[in-house]
Amino acid sequence: MSLPPRESAEVALTAAAPGDSASGDMVVLGKVVDAYGIRGALRVHPFADDPAAWAKLPVWRIGREGEAPENWREVRVLRARLHSGVVVADLEGVVGRSAAEALHGALVGVPRAGLPPTADDEFYWADLIGLEVVNTRDEVLGRVLGLIETGANDVLRVGQPGVTNLAAEKLLPFVAAVVLEVDVPAGRVRVDWEADW
């Protein structure tokens, strides 16, 4: 199983709920972490796979965590390239280091409709957040709260929304042996995982 462009799981909760067309279905691709140089370029930490591909998008949306996606500002990408694990981008209207520094912490995203469709076994992280997780015994384990990127595979964070007790969360590897079926339209993920694990 694979997950093409993925965004920060924490950010996805505030940026767009699955199937929430009123939110604008914004998919967060990265976060501005710093200015780059003195002319206004930005250093963007990528949350998405293949940042070289999404860096080629002609338009991004810029917003802040918790801000309604329909209020995010559309900006034209003048130039974007990979450099030392980040995307260095020049955006229209961002001139000078001070303007770039003012965007520190801003999120970079695109409307869901602007992204390419996924293959049958691929999912955007935003599509998984909030799905109910059930095991082979039809026991509800919780909902997908987020995802964690590891070197080997991605990991589903499963628990009850609004519960901040980390001990109550289950961490399930997003691999075919554990995740048996993802049914986004039905809002469900079926897993081979016991409730008491």
C-alpha positions as CSV (number, residue, x, y, z in Angstrom):
1,M,0.0,0.0,0.0
2,S,1.3,3.4,-0.7
3,L,0.3,7.0,0.0
4,P,1.2,9.6,-2.7
5,P,1.3,13.2,-1.7
6,R,0.8,13.2,2.0
7,E,0.5,16.1,4.3
8,S,1.1,16.5,8.0
9,A,-1.5,14.6,9.9
10,E,-1.9,17.3,12.5
11,V,-2.3,20.0,9.9
12,A,-4.8,17.9,7.9
13,L,-7.2,17.9,10.8
14,T,-7.5,21.7,10.7
15,A,-7.1,22.2,7.0
16,A,-9.7,19.9,5.6
17,A,-11.9,17.2,6.9
18,P,-12.5,14.2,4.6
19,G,-15.3,14.8,2.2
20,D,-15.9,18.4,3.6
21,S,-16.4,20.3,0.3
22,A,-17.4,23.4,2.3
23,S,-13.8,23.6,3.6
24,G,-12.5,23.8,0.1
25,D,-10.8,20.4,0.4
26,M,-7.4,21.9,0.9
27,V,-4.5,19.5,0.8
28,V,-1.5,20.8,2.8
29,L,1.8,20.1,1.0
30,G,4.3,21.8,3.3
31,K,5.1,24.6,5.8
32,V,7.2,27.7,5.4
33,V,10.2,27.3,7.8
34,D,12.4,30.2,6.9
35,A,13.4,32.8,4.4
36,Y,16.1,31.9,1.8
37,G,18.5,34.6,0.8
38,I,17.7,38.3,0.7
39,R,15.3,38.5,-2.3
40,G,12.2,36.9,-0.8
41,A,12.6,33.2,-1.5
42,L,11.0,30.8,1.0
43,R,12.3,27.6,2.4
44,V,9.3,25.2,2.5
45,H,9.5,21.9,4.5
46,P,7.6,19.4,2.4
47,F,4.9,17.2,4.0
48,A,4.1,15.6,0.6
49,D,5.8,12.8,-1.2
50,D,7.6,13.9,-4.4
51,P,8.1,17.6,-3.6
52,A,9.8,18.0,-7.0
53,A,6.4,17.2,-8.6
54,W,4.3,19.5,-6.5
55,A,6.9,22.3,-6.7
56,K,6.0,22.4,-10.4
57,L,2.4,23.4,-9.7
58,P,1.8,27.0,-11.1
59,V,-0.3,28.2,-8.1
60,W,-0.2,27.5,-4.4
61,R,-2.5,28.6,-1.6
62,I,-0.9,30.1,1.5
63,G,-2.7,30.1,4.9
64,R,-2.2,29.6,8.6
65,E,-3.1,26.6,10.7
66,G,-6.7,26.9,11.9
67,E,-7.6,29.4,9.1
68,A,-10.5,28.4,6.9
69,P,-9.2,27.1,3.6
70,E,-11.4,29.4,1.6
71,N,-9.5,32.3,3.2
72,W,-6.1,31.1,2.0
73,R,-4.4,33.4,-0.4
74,E,-3.7,32.2,-3.9
75,V,-0.1,32.9,-5.1
76,R,1.6,32.3,-8.3
77,V,4.8,30.2,-8.1
78,L,7.5,32.0,-10.0
79,R,10.2,29.3,-9.4
80,A,10.5,26.3,-7.1
81,R,13.3,23.8,-6.7
82,L,14.6,21.2,-4.3
83,H,17.6,22.2,-2.2
84,S,18.9,20.2,0.8
85,G,15.6,18.5,1.6
86,V,13.4,21.6,1.3
87,V,11.6,23.3,-1.5
88,V,13.1,26.8,-2.2
89,A,10.3,28.9,-3.8
90,D,10.0,32.4,-5.2
91,L,6.3,33.5,-5.0
92,E,4.7,36.4,-6.8
93,G,4.3,39.3,-4.4
94,V,6.9,38.1,-1.8
95,V,9.8,40.6,-2.3
96,G,12.6,40.9,0.1
97,R,13.7,38.9,3.1
98,S,11.3,40.7,5.5
99,A,8.3,39.7,3.4
100,A,9.6,36.1,3.3
101,E,10.2,36.1,7.1
102,A,6.6,37.3,7.7
103,L,5.4,34.0,6.1
104,H,7.3,31.9,8.6
105,G,5.0,29.1,9.8
106,A,2.5,29.6,7.0
107,L,1.1,26.5,5.3
108,V,1.4,25.8,1.6
109,G,-1.5,23.9,0.0
110,V,-3.6,23.3,-3.1
111,P,-7.3,22.5,-3.5
112,R,-7.8,18.7,-3.7
113,A,-9.2,19.2,-7.2
114,G,-5.8,20.5,-8.3
115,L,-4.0,17.3,-7.5
116,P,-3.7,14.2,-9.7
117,P,-6.0,11.3,-9.0
118,T,-4.6,8.5,-7.0
119,A,-4.2,4.9,-8.1
120,D,-6.4,2.2,-6.7
121,D,-4.0,1.4,-3.8
122,E,-2.9,4.9,-3.1
123,F,-4.5,7.5,-0.8
124,Y,-3.9,11.1,0.2
125,W,-3.5,11.4,4.0
126,A,-6.3,13.9,4.2
127,D,-8.6,11.2,2.8
128,L,-7.8,8.9,5.7
129,I,-8.1,11.3,8.6
130,G,-11.3,10.7,10.5
131,L,-12.1,7.3,9.0
132,E,-13.4,4.6,11.4
133,V,-11.0,1.8,12.0
134,V,-12.5,-1.7,12.6
135,N,-10.8,-5.0,12.9
136,T,-11.7,-8.4,11.4
137,R,-14.0,-9.1,14.4
138,D,-16.0,-5.9,13.5
139,E,-14.7,-4.2,16.7
140,V,-14.3,-0.5,16.4
141,L,-10.8,0.5,17.4
142,G,-11.3,4.3,16.9
143,R,-10.8,6.8,14.1
144,V,-7.7,7.7,12.2
145,L,-6.3,10.7,14.0
146,G,-3.3,11.2,11.9
147,L,-0.4,9.5,10.3
148,I,3.3,9.3,11.1
149,E,6.0,9.0,8.5
150,T,8.8,6.6,9.4
151,G,11.7,5.4,7.3
152,A,10.2,1.9,6.8
153,N,6.5,2.6,6.4
154,D,3.8,5.0,7.4
155,V,1.9,4.5,10.7
156,L,-1.8,5.1,11.4
157,R,-2.6,6.9,14.7
158,V,-5.9,5.5,15.8
159,G,-7.9,6.7,18.8
160,Q,-10.9,8.8,19.8
161,P,-11.1,12.3,18.5
162,G,-10.7,14.9,21.2
163,V,-9.0,12.5,23.6
164,T,-5.5,13.8,24.3
165,N,-4.3,10.7,26.2
166,L,-1.4,9.4,24.1
167,A,-1.6,6.1,25.9
168,A,-5.1,5.5,24.6
169,E,-3.9,5.7,21.0
170,K,-3.0,2.7,18.9
171,L,-0.2,2.9,16.3
172,L,-0.8,0.6,13.4
173,P,1.7,0.1,10.6
174,F,0.2,1.1,7.2
175,V,1.2,-2.1,5.5
176,A,-0.8,-4.7,3.5
177,A,-0.5,-7.3,6.3
178,V,-2.3,-5.0,8.8
179,V,-4.4,-2.7,6.6
180,L,-6.7,-5.1,4.7
181,E,-9.1,-2.5,3.1
182,V,-9.5,1.2,2.9
183,D,-13.0,2.3,1.8
184,V,-13.0,6.1,1.8
185,P,-16.6,6.4,0.5
186,A,-17.8,4.2,3.3
187,G,-15.6,6.0,5.8
188,R,-13.9,2.8,7.0
189,V,-10.5,1.1,7.3
190,R,-10.5,-2.6,8.0
191,V,-7.4,-3.9,9.8
192,D,-6.0,-7.1,11.1
193,W,-5.4,-5.8,14.6
194,E,-6.8,-6.9,18.0
195,A,-8.5,-4.4,20.3
196,D,-6.2,-5.2,23.2
197,W,-2.9,-4.9,21.3
